[in-house]
């Protein structure tokens, strides 16, 4: 992946995450972009209530990953690190 393509995808991912953040923050949680890997996996950090919530993986996969992949089909998955 070229640096230009990586920067473009990273910008798109950050935009989607910024749209999702208010919903997580309403419940005392938060999400932060960490990195985009060479194989188009988005690594994020779940913080606040999301870090200890038993439903955080469901939120990550069914909410965040679904939204990111819908907006950016090149993304393979979203993982918590």
Chimera marker file (.cmm) of the C-alpha trace (Angstrom):
<marker_set name="trace">
<marker id="1" x="0.000" y="0.000" z="0.000" r="1" g="1" b="0" radius="0.5"/>
<marker id="2" x="1.379" y="3.402" z="-0.904" r="1" g="1" b="0" radius="0.5"/>
<marker id="3" x="1.805" y="6.061" z="1.751" r="1" g="1" b="0" radius="0.5"/>
<marker id="4" x="-0.774" y="8.179" z="-0.054" r="1" g="1" b="0" radius="0.5"/>
<marker id="5" x="-3.370" y="5.370" z="-0.041" r="1" g="1" b="0" radius="0.5"/>
<marker id="6" x="-2.633" y="4.616" z="3.644" r="1" g="1" b="0" radius="0.5"/>
<marker id="7" x="-3.114" y="8.300" z="4.535" r="1" g="1" b="0" radius="0.5"/>
<marker id="8" x="-6.388" y="8.413" z="2.584" r="1" g="1" b="0" radius="0.5"/>
<marker id="9" x="-7.759" y="5.275" z="4.275" r="1" g="1" b="0" radius="0.5"/>
<marker id="10" x="-6.593" y="6.459" z="7.704" r="1" g="1" b="0" radius="0.5"/>
<marker id="11" x="-8.378" y="9.768" z="7.195" r="1" g="1" b="0" radius="0.5"/>
<marker id="12" x="-11.578" y="7.983" z="6.158" r="1" g="1" b="0" radius="0.5"/>
<marker id="13" x="-11.386" y="5.642" z="9.174" r="1" g="1" b="0" radius="0.5"/>
<marker id="14" x="-10.871" y="8.578" z="11.535" r="1" g="1" b="0" radius="0.5"/>
<marker id="15" x="-13.900" y="10.334" z="10.048" r="1" g="1" b="0" radius="0.5"/>
<marker id="16" x="-16.119" y="7.293" z="10.639" r="1" g="1" b="0" radius="0.5"/>
<marker id="17" x="-14.792" y="6.885" z="14.193" r="1" g="1" b="0" radius="0.5"/>
<marker id="18" x="-15.528" y="10.565" z="14.916" r="1" g="1" b="0" radius="0.5"/>
<marker id="19" x="-19.137" y="9.969" z="13.841" r="1" g="1" b="0" radius="0.5"/>
<marker id="20" x="-19.449" y="6.954" z="16.180" r="1" g="1" b="0" radius="0.5"/>
<marker id="21" x="-17.696" y="8.457" z="19.226" r="1" g="1" b="0" radius="0.5"/>
<marker id="22" x="-20.644" y="10.514" z="20.543" r="1" g="1" b="0" radius="0.5"/>
<marker id="23" x="-22.760" y="7.367" z="20.878" r="1" g="1" b="0" radius="0.5"/>
<marker id="24" x="-20.066" y="5.620" z="22.900" r="1" g="1" b="0" radius="0.5"/>
<marker id="25" x="-19.428" y="8.726" z="24.976" r="1" g="1" b="0" radius="0.5"/>
<marker id="26" x="-23.132" y="8.893" z="25.941" r="1" g="1" b="0" radius="0.5"/>
<marker id="27" x="-22.600" y="5.623" z="27.811" r="1" g="1" b="0" radius="0.5"/>
<marker id="28" x="-19.326" y="6.715" z="29.418" r="1" g="1" b="0" radius="0.5"/>
<marker id="29" x="-17.067" y="5.019" z="26.868" r="1" g="1" b="0" radius="0.5"/>
<marker id="30" x="-14.810" y="6.166" z="24.093" r="1" g="1" b="0" radius="0.5"/>
<marker id="31" x="-12.816" y="4.854" z="21.160" r="1" g="1" b="0" radius="0.5"/>
<marker id="32" x="-9.466" y="5.930" z="19.778" r="1" g="1" b="0" radius="0.5"/>
<marker id="33" x="-7.859" y="5.055" z="16.442" r="1" g="1" b="0" radius="0.5"/>
<marker id="34" x="-4.489" y="3.340" z="16.959" r="1" g="1" b="0" radius="0.5"/>
<marker id="35" x="-3.309" y="2.200" z="13.524" r="1" g="1" b="0" radius="0.5"/>
<marker id="36" x="-4.155" y="0.830" z="10.113" r="1" g="1" b="0" radius="0.5"/>
<marker id="37" x="-2.162" y="-2.305" z="9.330" r="1" g="1" b="0" radius="0.5"/>
<marker id="38" x="-0.754" y="-3.288" z="5.939" r="1" g="1" b="0" radius="0.5"/>
<marker id="39" x="-3.562" y="-5.826" z="5.525" r="1" g="1" b="0" radius="0.5"/>
<marker id="40" x="-6.263" y="-3.162" z="6.120" r="1" g="1" b="0" radius="0.5"/>
<marker id="41" x="-7.087" y="-4.075" z="9.708" r="1" g="1" b="0" radius="0.5"/>
<marker id="42" x="-8.021" y="-1.107" z="11.882" r="1" g="1" b="0" radius="0.5"/>
<marker id="43" x="-6.704" y="-1.285" z="15.440" r="1" g="1" b="0" radius="0.5"/>
<marker id="44" x="-8.554" y="0.796" z="18.008" r="1" g="1" b="0" radius="0.5"/>
<marker id="45" x="-8.415" y="1.322" z="21.743" r="1" g="1" b="0" radius="0.5"/>
<marker id="46" x="-11.634" y="1.118" z="23.747" r="1" g="1" b="0" radius="0.5"/>
<marker id="47" x="-11.573" y="3.438" z="26.738" r="1" g="1" b="0" radius="0.5"/>
<marker id="48" x="-13.707" y="4.448" z="29.679" r="1" g="1" b="0" radius="0.5"/>
<marker id="49" x="-16.752" y="2.248" z="30.237" r="1" g="1" b="0" radius="0.5"/>
<marker id="50" x="-16.062" y="0.476" z="26.922" r="1" g="1" b="0" radius="0.5"/>
<marker id="51" x="-12.797" y="-0.874" z="28.301" r="1" g="1" b="0" radius="0.5"/>
<marker id="52" x="-14.553" y="-2.938" z="30.970" r="1" g="1" b="0" radius="0.5"/>
<marker id="53" x="-18.008" y="-3.476" z="29.480" r="1" g="1" b="0" radius="0.5"/>
<marker id="54" x="-18.936" y="-7.110" z="28.858" r="1" g="1" b="0" radius="0.5"/>
<marker id="55" x="-20.687" y="-6.012" z="25.651" r="1" g="1" b="0" radius="0.5"/>
<marker id="56" x="-17.740" y="-4.060" z="24.247" r="1" g="1" b="0" radius="0.5"/>
<marker id="57" x="-16.804" y="-6.740" z="21.696" r="1" g="1" b="0" radius="0.5"/>
<marker id="58" x="-20.390" y="-6.840" z="20.447" r="1" g="1" b="0" radius="0.5"/>
<marker id="59" x="-20.351" y="-3.052" z="20.137" r="1" g="1" b="0" radius="0.5"/>
<marker id="60" x="-16.984" y="-3.201" z="18.381" r="1" g="1" b="0" radius="0.5"/>
<marker id="61" x="-17.985" y="-5.845" z="15.843" r="1" g="1" b="0" radius="0.5"/>
<marker id="62" x="-21.691" y="-5.110" z="15.312" r="1" g="1" b="0" radius="0.5"/>
<marker id="63" x="-21.444" y="-1.335" z="15.587" r="1" g="1" b="0" radius="0.5"/>
<marker id="64" x="-18.010" y="0.062" z="14.880" r="1" g="1" b="0" radius="0.5"/>
<marker id="65" x="-16.734" y="-2.574" z="12.445" r="1" g="1" b="0" radius="0.5"/>
<marker id="66" x="-20.013" y="-2.638" z="10.528" r="1" g="1" b="0" radius="0.5"/>
<marker id="67" x="-20.010" y="1.160" z="10.140" r="1" g="1" b="0" radius="0.5"/>
<marker id="68" x="-16.343" y="1.305" z="9.113" r="1" g="1" b="0" radius="0.5"/>
<marker id="69" x="-16.654" y="-1.528" z="6.573" r="1" g="1" b="0" radius="0.5"/>
<marker id="70" x="-19.849" y="-0.055" z="5.123" r="1" g="1" b="0" radius="0.5"/>
<marker id="71" x="-18.154" y="3.319" z="4.595" r="1" g="1" b="0" radius="0.5"/>
<marker id="72" x="-14.795" y="1.854" z="3.551" r="1" g="1" b="0" radius="0.5"/>
<marker id="73" x="-15.156" y="-1.579" z="1.903" r="1" g="1" b="0" radius="0.5"/>
<marker id="74" x="-11.360" y="-2.037" z="1.701" r="1" g="1" b="0" radius="0.5"/>
<marker id="75" x="-11.207" y="-2.481" z="5.499" r="1" g="1" b="0" radius="0.5"/>
<marker id="76" x="-10.981" y="-6.146" z="6.516" r="1" g="1" b="0" radius="0.5"/>
<marker id="77" x="-11.803" y="-5.821" z="10.222" r="1" g="1" b="0" radius="0.5"/>
<marker id="78" x="-11.691" y="-3.595" z="13.291" r="1" g="1" b="0" radius="0.5"/>
<marker id="79" x="-9.847" y="-4.993" z="16.322" r="1" g="1" b="0" radius="0.5"/>
<marker id="80" x="-9.374" y="-3.766" z="19.888" r="1" g="1" b="0" radius="0.5"/>
<marker id="81" x="-5.765" y="-3.596" z="21.041" r="1" g="1" b="0" radius="0.5"/>
<link id1="1" id2="2" r="1" g="1" b="0" radius="0.2"/>
<link id1="2" id2="3" r="1" g="1" b="0" radius="0.2"/>
<link id1="3" id2="4" r="1" g="1" b="0" radius="0.2"/>
<link id1="4" id2="5" r="1" g="1" b="0" radius="0.2"/>
<link id1="5" id2="6" r="1" g="1" b="0" radius="0.2"/>
<link id1="6" id2="7" r="1" g="1" b="0" radius="0.2"/>
<link id1="7" id2="8" r="1" g="1" b="0" radius="0.2"/>
<link id1="8" id2="9" r="1" g="1" b="0" radius="0.2"/>
<link id1="9" id2="10" r="1" g="1" b="0" radius="0.2"/>
<link id1="10" id2="11" r="1" g="1" b="0" radius="0.2"/>
<link id1="11" id2="12" r="1" g="1" b="0" radius="0.2"/>
<link id1="12" id2="13" r="1" g="1" b="0" radius="0.2"/>
<link id1="13" id2="14" r="1" g="1" b="0" radius="0.2"/>
<link id1="14" id2="15" r="1" g="1" b="0" radius="0.2"/>
<link id1="15" id2="16" r="1" g="1" b="0" radius="0.2"/>
<link id1="16" id2="17" r="1" g="1" b="0" radius="0.2"/>
<link id1="17" id2="18" r="1" g="1" b="0" radius="0.2"/>
<link id1="18" id2="19" r="1" g="1" b="0" radius="0.2"/>
<link id1="19" id2="20" r="1" g="1" b="0" radius="0.2"/>
<link id1="20" id2="21" r="1" g="1" b="0" radius="0.2"/>
<link id1="21" id2="22" r="1" g="1" b="0" radius="0.2"/>
<link id1="22" id2="23" r="1" g="1" b="0" radius="0.2"/>
<link id1="23" id2="24" r="1" g="1" b="0" radius="0.2"/>
<link id1="24" id2="25" r="1" g="1" b="0" radius="0.2"/>
<link id1="25" id2="26" r="1" g="1" b="0" radius="0.2"/>
<link id1="26" id2="27" r="1" g="1" b="0" radius="0.2"/>
<link id1="27" id2="28" r="1" g="1" b="0" radius="0.2"/>
<link id1="28" id2="29" r="1" g="1" b="0" radius="0.2"/>
<link id1="29" id2="30" r="1" g="1" b="0" radius="0.2"/>
<link id1="30" id2="31" r="1" g="1" b="0" radius="0.2"/>
<link id1="31" id2="32" r="1" g="1" b="0" radius="0.2"/>
<link id1="32" id2="33" r="1" g="1" b="0" radius="0.2"/>
<link id1="33" id2="34" r="1" g="1" b="0" radius="0.2"/>
<link id1="34" id2="35" r="1" g="1" b="0" radius="0.2"/>
<link id1="35" id2="36" r="1" g="1" b="0" radius="0.2"/>
<link id1="36" id2="37" r="1" g="1" b="0" radius="0.2"/>
<link id1="37" id2="38" r="1" g="1" b="0" radius="0.2"/>
<link id1="38" id2="39" r="1" g="1" b="0" radius="0.2"/>
<link id1="39" id2="40" r="1" g="1" b="0" radius="0.2"/>
<link id1="40" id2="41" r="1" g="1" b="0" radius="0.2"/>
<link id1="41" id2="42" r="1" g="1" b="0" radius="0.2"/>
<link id1="42" id2="43" r="1" g="1" b="0" radius="0.2"/>
<link id1="43" id2="44" r="1" g="1" b="0" radius="0.2"/>
<link id1="44" id2="45" r="1" g="1" b="0" radius="0.2"/>
<link id1="45" id2="46" r="1" g="1" b="0" radius="0.2"/>
<link id1="46" id2="47" r="1" g="1" b="0" radius="0.2"/>
<link id1="47" id2="48" r="1" g="1" b="0" radius="0.2"/>
<link id1="48" id2="49" r="1" g="1" b="0" radius="0.2"/>
<link id1="49" id2="50" r="1" g="1" b="0" radius="0.2"/>
<link id1="50" id2="51" r="1" g="1" b="0" radius="0.2"/>
<link id1="51" id2="52" r="1" g="1" b="0" radius="0.2"/>
<link id1="52" id2="53" r="1" g="1" b="0" radius="0.2"/>
<link id1="53" id2="54" r="1" g="1" b="0" radius="0.2"/>
<link id1="54" id2="55" r="1" g="1" b="0" radius="0.2"/>
<link id1="55" id2="56" r="1" g="1" b="0" radius="0.2"/>
<link id1="56" id2="57" r="1" g="1" b="0" radius="0.2"/>
<link id1="57" id2="58" r="1" g="1" b="0" radius="0.2"/>
<link id1="58" id2="59" r="1" g="1" b="0" radius="0.2"/>
<link id1="59" id2="60" r="1" g="1" b="0" radius="0.2"/>
<link id1="60" id2="61" r="1" g="1" b="0" radius="0.2"/>
<link id1="61" id2="62" r="1" g="1" b="0" radius="0.2"/>
<link id1="62" id2="63" r="1" g="1" b="0" radius="0.2"/>
<link id1="63" id2="64" r="1" g="1" b="0" radius="0.2"/>
<link id1="64" id2="65" r="1" g="1" b="0" radius="0.2"/>
<link id1="65" id2="66" r="1" g="1" b="0" radius="0.2"/>
<link id1="66" id2="67" r="1" g="1" b="0" radius="0.2"/>
<link id1="67" id2="68" r="1" g="1" b="0" radius="0.2"/>
<link id1="68" id2="69" r="1" g="1" b="0" radius="0.2"/>
<link id1="69" id2="70" r="1" g="1" b="0" radius="0.2"/>
<link id1="70" id2="71" r="1" g="1" b="0" radius="0.2"/>
<link id1="71" id2="72" r="1" g="1" b="0" radius="0.2"/>
<link id1="72" id2="73" r="1" g="1" b="0" radius="0.2"/>
<link id1="73" id2="74" r="1" g="1" b="0" radius="0.2"/>
<link id1="74" id2="75" r="1" g="1" b="0" radius="0.2"/>
<link id1="75" id2="76" r="1" g="1" b="0" radius="0.2"/>
<link id1="76" id2="77" r="1" g="1" b="0" radius="0.2"/>
<link id1="77" id2="78" r="1" g="1" b="0" radius="0.2"/>
<link id1="78" id2="79" r="1" g="1" b="0" radius="0.2"/>
<link id1="79" id2="80" r="1" g="1" b="0" radius="0.2"/>
<link id1="80" id2="81" r="1" g="1" b="0" radius="0.2"/>
</marker_set>
